[in-house]
Amino acid sequence: MSAEVLAGDPLLAARRLLGAQLSGRGVTATIVEVEAYGGPPDGPWPDAASHSYRGPGGRNAVMFGAPGRLYTYRSHGIHVCANVVCGYDGVAGAVLLRAAAVDTGVDVAQGRRGPLVPMAGLARGPGNLCSALGITMDDNGIDLFDADSPVRLALGSGCEVVDGPRVGVSKAADRRWRFWLADRVEVSAYRRSPRAPAPGGSD
């Protein structure tokens, strides 16, 4: 499958990414948890929680480009997080990679994450996923479907998907835009942002 399969609705793209195989710098992992993000108020998927909500500028310009590109950012200025762009030229949309199950290169991932981290936790959480696969800020904008890219994506077939509200966002916090594979121990725990309105008070 090509990147064009991801073009369009971020919710559909998020579902398609579950079960996909992500390969990066000596590690291969299966994506088990993701979150969908839309774009600016004048776009088809207005989303106040998205980095693209205020329009393109600097690093987030990747989100307004072709599908299948990698958008990276730092969470709290520390942890590198990665998104798969899923809109199309001029229209922003992306899917945050939240958790993966390491399939090959376990020793490499363990070396990056530490010897005491359990197998199920090697790539659990957006920052840990990037750490395990060696994804850095320099990977912003790379084509995940290019065979020569340091990080590559291979889409799989359909999977049984569970949905729920996104983790840690203070806006649009009630949207059931987080998706994960059922019964996978690598999926992260749900934590609502303390800055978000009480459940039912957000869109």
TORFIZA-479392 format. One record per residue (C-alpha): residue in one letter; x, y, z. Coordinates in pm, 1 decimal. Last residue first. Layout:
BEGIN
atom aa:A | east:X | north:Y | up:Z
...
This chain:
BEGIN
atom aa:D | east:-1604.4 | north:1871.9 | up:2233.9
atom aa:S | east:-1532.9 | north:1947.8 | up:2597.0
atom aa:G | east:-1751.6 | north:1963.3 | up:2905.5
atom aa:G | east:-1868.4 | north:1601.7 | up:2895.8
atom aa:P | east:-1576.6 | north:1484.4 | up:3108.8
atom aa:A | east:-1466.2 | north:1775.0 | up:3331.7
atom aa:P | east:-1278.5 | north:2043.6 | up:3140.8
atom aa:A | east:-915.5 | north:1970.8 | up:3047.3
atom aa:R | east:-626.3 | north:2123.7 | up:3242.5
atom aa:P | east:-579.9 | north:1811.8 | up:3455.7
atom aa:S | east:-521.7 | north:1626.0 | up:3125.2
atom aa:R | east:-699.0 | north:1290.5 | up:3114.0
atom aa:R | east:-477.5 | north:986.9 | up:3152.9
atom aa:Y | east:-563.8 | north:664.8 | up:2971.0
atom aa:A | east:-305.2 | north:388.7 | up:3016.0
atom aa:S | east:-72.2 | north:300.1 | up:2729.1
atom aa:V | east:-116.8 | north:7.0 | up:2492.3
atom aa:E | east:172.3 | north:-244.4 | up:2504.1
atom aa:V | east:-40.5 | north:-507.0 | up:2678.6
atom aa:R | east:-250.0 | north:-555.8 | up:2365.1
atom aa:D | east:-600.3 | north:-687.3 | up:2437.1
atom aa:A | east:-778.2 | north:-481.4 | up:2171.1
atom aa:L | east:-575.2 | north:-277.9 | up:1925.6
atom aa:W | east:-584.9 | north:94.7 | up:1984.9
atom aa:F | east:-759.1 | north:411.4 | up:1875.0
atom aa:R | east:-764.1 | north:761.0 | up:2023.0
atom aa:W | east:-1000.6 | north:1005.3 | up:1852.0
atom aa:R | east:-1295.3 | north:958.0 | up:2085.3
atom aa:R | east:-1330.2 | north:1332.5 | up:2123.0
atom aa:D | east:-1378.8 | north:1432.0 | up:2485.8
atom aa:A | east:-1056.2 | north:1632.2 | up:2516.1
atom aa:A | east:-1124.2 | north:1881.2 | up:2237.4
atom aa:K | east:-886.1 | north:2104.6 | up:2430.3
atom aa:S | east:-673.5 | north:2012.2 | up:2735.0
atom aa:V | east:-499.7 | north:1718.1 | up:2571.1
atom aa:G | east:-331.1 | north:1452.5 | up:2787.9
atom aa:V | east:-467.1 | north:1137.9 | up:2626.5
atom aa:R | east:-735.2 | north:1128.5 | up:2358.7
atom aa:P | east:-1082.6 | north:993.8 | up:2429.6
atom aa:G | east:-1167.9 | north:632.1 | up:2340.6
atom aa:D | east:-1163.2 | north:380.7 | up:2056.9
atom aa:V | east:-1109.3 | north:5.1 | up:2021.3
atom aa:V | east:-1006.2 | north:-152.5 | up:1689.3
atom aa:E | east:-1020.3 | north:-508.7 | up:1556.3
atom aa:C | east:-768.3 | north:-507.9 | up:1271.5
atom aa:G | east:-771.6 | north:-442.7 | up:895.8
atom aa:S | east:-472.1 | north:-532.3 | up:682.4
atom aa:G | east:-117.7 | north:-401.6 | up:715.9
atom aa:L | east:61.2 | north:-82.6 | up:621.1
atom aa:A | east:439.6 | north:-79.9 | up:588.2
atom aa:L | east:614.1 | north:227.0 | up:729.0
atom aa:R | east:977.9 | north:329.7 | up:708.5
atom aa:V | east:1228.0 | north:519.1 | up:921.2
atom aa:P | east:1582.2 | north:580.7 | up:790.9
atom aa:S | east:1431.0 | north:655.1 | up:447.4
atom aa:D | east:1580.0 | north:476.5 | up:145.4
atom aa:A | east:1273.7 | north:261.3 | up:74.9
atom aa:D | east:1058.5 | north:575.3 | up:63.8
atom aa:F | east:717.2 | north:508.5 | up:217.8
atom aa:L | east:789.5 | north:692.8 | up:541.8
atom aa:D | east:887.2 | north:1006.9 | up:350.2
atom aa:I | east:1094.3 | north:1226.4 | up:582.0
atom aa:G | east:950.1 | north:1560.2 | up:697.9
atom aa:N | east:1086.8 | north:1566.6 | up:1051.3
atom aa:D | east:1349.8 | north:1294.1 | up:1089.9
atom aa:D | east:1601.1 | north:1542.8 | up:1233.0
atom aa:M | east:1387.7 | north:1561.9 | up:1547.4
atom aa:T | east:1488.0 | north:1205.1 | up:1621.9
atom aa:I | east:1347.7 | north:852.8 | up:1577.7
atom aa:G | east:1579.8 | north:585.2 | up:1722.8
atom aa:L | east:1313.6 | north:316.1 | up:1722.5
atom aa:A | east:1307.9 | north:269.6 | up:2099.6
atom aa:S | east:1336.3 | north:643.1 | up:2166.7
atom aa:C | east:1055.5 | north:727.4 | up:1928.1
atom aa:L | east:824.2 | north:473.6 | up:2091.6
atom aa:N | east:927.9 | north:589.6 | up:2438.2
atom aa:G | east:827.4 | north:946.1 | up:2355.9
atom aa:P | east:488.5 | north:846.6 | up:2216.2
atom aa:G | east:398.7 | north:603.8 | up:2499.3
atom aa:R | east:466.6 | north:230.0 | up:2512.7
atom aa:A | east:765.4 | north:148.8 | up:2292.0
atom aa:L | east:980.3 | north:-56.9 | up:2531.2
atom aa:G | east:698.7 | north:-104.4 | up:2782.4
atom aa:A | east:583.4 | north:-452.1 | up:2682.0
atom aa:M | east:941.0 | north:-582.6 | up:2691.8
atom aa:P | east:1001.1 | north:-453.8 | up:3042.7
atom aa:V | east:1237.1 | north:-156.5 | up:3096.5
atom aa:L | east:1519.6 | north:-255.2 | up:3336.2
atom aa:P | east:1794.0 | north:-270.5 | up:3073.4
atom aa:G | east:1744.9 | north:85.0 | up:2945.8
atom aa:R | east:1549.0 | north:250.3 | up:2664.6
atom aa:R | east:1814.6 | north:278.0 | up:2394.0
atom aa:G | east:1987.4 | north:-47.9 | up:2475.3
atom aa:Q | east:1651.4 | north:-220.9 | up:2512.0
atom aa:A | east:1552.5 | north:-102.3 | up:2164.2
atom aa:V | east:1873.8 | north:-245.6 | up:2020.1
atom aa:D | east:1830.1 | north:-572.6 | up:2212.5
atom aa:V | east:1470.3 | north:-599.7 | up:2093.2
atom aa:G | east:1579.3 | north:-557.9 | up:1732.9
atom aa:T | east:1273.4 | north:-737.5 | up:1601.5
atom aa:D | east:904.3 | north:-731.8 | up:1697.4
atom aa:V | east:873.9 | north:-432.6 | up:1932.1
atom aa:A | east:508.6 | north:-367.8 | up:2012.0
atom aa:A | east:405.4 | north:-10.1 | up:1944.6
atom aa:A | east:252.3 | north:285.8 | up:2125.6
atom aa:R | east:130.0 | north:642.0 | up:2074.8
atom aa:L | east:199.3 | north:721.7 | up:1709.5
atom aa:L | east:21.3 | north:1052.7 | up:1659.1
atom aa:V | east:-191.0 | north:1067.5 | up:1344.3
atom aa:A | east:-193.1 | north:1377.9 | up:1126.7
atom aa:G | east:-417.4 | north:1614.4 | up:932.5
atom aa:A | east:-357.2 | north:1945.2 | up:762.6
atom aa:V | east:-495.9 | north:2060.5 | up:426.8
atom aa:G | east:-262.7 | north:2250.3 | up:191.5
atom aa:D | east:-128.7 | north:1942.2 | up:15.5
atom aa:Y | east:-307.7 | north:1639.3 | up:156.1
atom aa:G | east:-406.3 | north:1515.4 | up:498.0
atom aa:C | east:-252.8 | north:1205.5 | up:657.4
atom aa:V | east:78.6 | north:1309.1 | up:808.8
atom aa:V | east:216.6 | north:1034.4 | up:1034.5
atom aa:N | east:306.4 | north:1172.0 | up:1375.2
atom aa:A | east:616.3 | north:1128.8 | up:1590.2
atom aa:C | east:710.0 | north:1236.6 | up:1942.6
atom aa:V | east:1055.0 | north:1338.6 | up:2070.9
atom aa:H | east:1064.1 | north:1375.1 | up:2449.0
atom aa:I | east:1212.8 | north:1681.8 | up:2619.1
atom aa:G | east:1065.1 | north:2023.9 | up:2537.8
atom aa:H | east:743.5 | north:1933.3 | up:2716.7
atom aa:S | east:674.8 | north:1701.3 | up:2422.1
atom aa:R | east:921.1 | north:1762.2 | up:2141.1
atom aa:Y | east:801.9 | north:1751.7 | up:1781.8
atom aa:T | east:818.0 | north:1522.5 | up:1479.1
atom aa:Y | east:603.1 | north:1510.1 | up:1164.6
atom aa:L | east:674.1 | north:1209.0 | up:941.4
atom aa:R | east:548.9 | north:1212.8 | up:583.6
atom aa:G | east:297.1 | north:960.9 | up:451.4
atom aa:P | east:48.6 | north:1217.1 | up:328.3
atom aa:A | east:171.4 | north:1524.0 | up:136.5
atom aa:G | east:193.8 | north:1861.9 | up:301.7
atom aa:F | east:2.6 | north:2067.6 | up:556.7
atom aa:M | east:136.7 | north:1867.6 | up:852.6
atom aa:V | east:491.8 | north:1926.3 | up:726.0
atom aa:A | east:437.7 | north:2299.5 | up:786.3
atom aa:N | east:444.3 | north:2208.7 | up:1157.7
atom aa:R | east:817.8 | north:2279.5 | up:1177.5
atom aa:G | east:802.9 | north:2644.3 | up:1081.0
atom aa:G | east:456.0 | north:2785.5 | up:1031.2
atom aa:P | east:130.2 | north:2645.6 | up:899.0
atom aa:G | east:-204.7 | north:2739.3 | up:1050.7
atom aa:R | east:-326.0 | north:2809.7 | up:1402.0
atom aa:Y | east:-480.0 | north:2463.3 | up:1445.0
atom aa:S | east:-177.8 | north:2280.6 | up:1299.5
atom aa:H | east:-41.7 | north:2167.6 | up:1636.5
atom aa:S | east:-379.1 | north:2000.3 | up:1694.9
atom aa:A | east:-579.5 | north:2031.7 | up:2015.9
atom aa:A | east:-812.1 | north:2298.0 | up:1872.2
atom aa:D | east:-922.7 | north:2055.8 | up:1599.1
atom aa:P | east:-1120.7 | north:2165.5 | up:1294.1
atom aa:W | east:-1144.2 | north:1865.9 | up:1053.4
atom aa:P | east:-1248.6 | north:1993.7 | up:708.0
atom aa:G | east:-1038.8 | north:2309.1 | up:735.8
atom aa:D | east:-1138.3 | north:2664.9 | up:828.8
atom aa:P | east:-1086.1 | north:2610.0 | up:1201.8
atom aa:P | east:-731.7 | north:2475.9 | up:1147.6
atom aa:G | east:-631.9 | north:2107.3 | up:1154.0
atom aa:G | east:-720.1 | north:1753.5 | up:1256.1
atom aa:Y | east:-552.0 | north:1511.9 | up:1493.6
atom aa:A | east:-595.3 | north:1133.6 | up:1526.6
atom aa:E | east:-441.2 | north:933.1 | up:1810.2
atom aa:V | east:-259.4 | north:599.0 | up:1780.0
atom aa:E | east:-208.0 | north:267.1 | up:1960.0
atom aa:V | east:-84.1 | north:-78.9 | up:1851.8
atom aa:I | east:178.5 | north:-1.5 | up:1585.3
atom aa:T | east:387.8 | north:-313.5 | up:1519.0
atom aa:A | east:762.4 | north:-270.9 | up:1567.0
atom aa:T | east:1088.0 | north:-316.1 | up:1376.5
atom aa:V | east:1418.5 | north:-200.8 | up:1525.0
atom aa:G | east:1763.7 | north:-158.8 | up:1369.2
atom aa:R | east:1742.5 | north:208.8 | up:1279.5
atom aa:G | east:1370.3 | north:241.9 | up:1220.1
atom aa:S | east:1096.5 | north:11.7 | up:1101.6
atom aa:L | east:726.2 | north:64.8 | up:1162.3
atom aa:Q | east:484.7 | north:-217.6 | up:1079.4
atom aa:A | east:115.4 | north:-139.7 | up:1051.8
atom aa:G | east:-127.4 | north:-309.3 | up:1291.3
atom aa:L | east:-306.8 | north:17.2 | up:1357.1
atom aa:L | east:-220.0 | north:265.1 | up:1084.1
atom aa:R | east:-543.3 | north:207.3 | up:894.0
atom aa:R | east:-751.1 | north:302.9 | up:1197.5
atom aa:A | east:-563.4 | north:631.2 | up:1233.5
atom aa:A | east:-602.1 | north:704.7 | up:862.1
atom aa:L | east:-978.6 | north:661.8 | up:891.1
atom aa:L | east:-991.3 | north:904.1 | up:1180.9
atom aa:P | east:-754.7 | north:1147.5 | up:1006.5
atom aa:D | east:-998.8 | north:1178.6 | up:709.7
atom aa:G | east:-802.6 | north:1227.8 | up:388.1
atom aa:A | east:-486.7 | north:1075.4 | up:247.5
atom aa:L | east:-374.4 | north:757.2 | up:426.9
atom aa:V | east:-422.7 | north:523.3 | up:128.2
atom aa:E | east:-225.3 | north:775.5 | up:-77.5
atom aa:A | east:84.8 | north:681.8 | up:124.7
atom aa:S | east:111.9 | north:355.7 | up:-67.9
atom aa:M | east:0.0 | north:0.0 | up:0.0
